[in-house]
């Protein structure tokens, strides 16, 4: 028996929409990373882009467990000497771009520094509000909060 390896003609991509209202951020990020890679499909091939397109709405209403909202710190560097900066999760979620918290969480769960990971990361669309411009793709709604009791708070 030979090992199955998907080819580009075998790959069928789908558009999925997830509402992040009241959902735990880390659980959502790991599930979305699995969808972007294509690991939920029987035809998963590690070197092919066989994942789906994912739309996340209401990213500003995502929940963080425990005291992470005020205590979790995200670091970034400006590129200049001594240019390390920090932001708390509370600051990011109450700021101008609350969707960046989920974008970074998912990005950090994908493979690192490869053209395939950058392509898969581009299939993620996160929006702070309930509106999104992808209605023409007729995305299938996924009720992530109802999949497990621990997914929603």
C-alpha positions, 0 to 999 in steps of 0.5 A: 500500500502506498502513502497518499500524497495530495496534489493541487487538483485534489485539494478542495478549499472551503470558507468557514466563519467563526463568531468569537463572542465569549470564546476562549482565545487560546482554544479558538486559536489552536482550532483555527490553526488546525483548520488553516493547515488542513489537519482536520481533513483526511487528505492532509499533506504536510507540504501542500496548502490544503487548509481552508479559509477562515473568517473570525468575527467579533474578535474584540469580544474574545475572552481570556481566562484567569487574570491574563487580560491584565497580566499577559504581556506581549513584547515587540522590538522596534529594531533600534538598540534598547527598543523593546516595547510591551503591551498588555492584552487589555491594552490591545483589546481596548485599542484601535486593532483588537483583532491583532490579538487573535491574529498573533495567537494563530500565527504563532501556532503555525509552522515558522518562517516558511512560504507555506506558513505565510500562505496559510496565514494569509487565509485567515481574516479577522474582524473586530465587529460582526461585519465582513466583506466575504459574503460572496464566498458564502462561508459555512458558519461553525459554532465553535462555542457549542463544540465543548463546554470549555470553549465559551465563558 
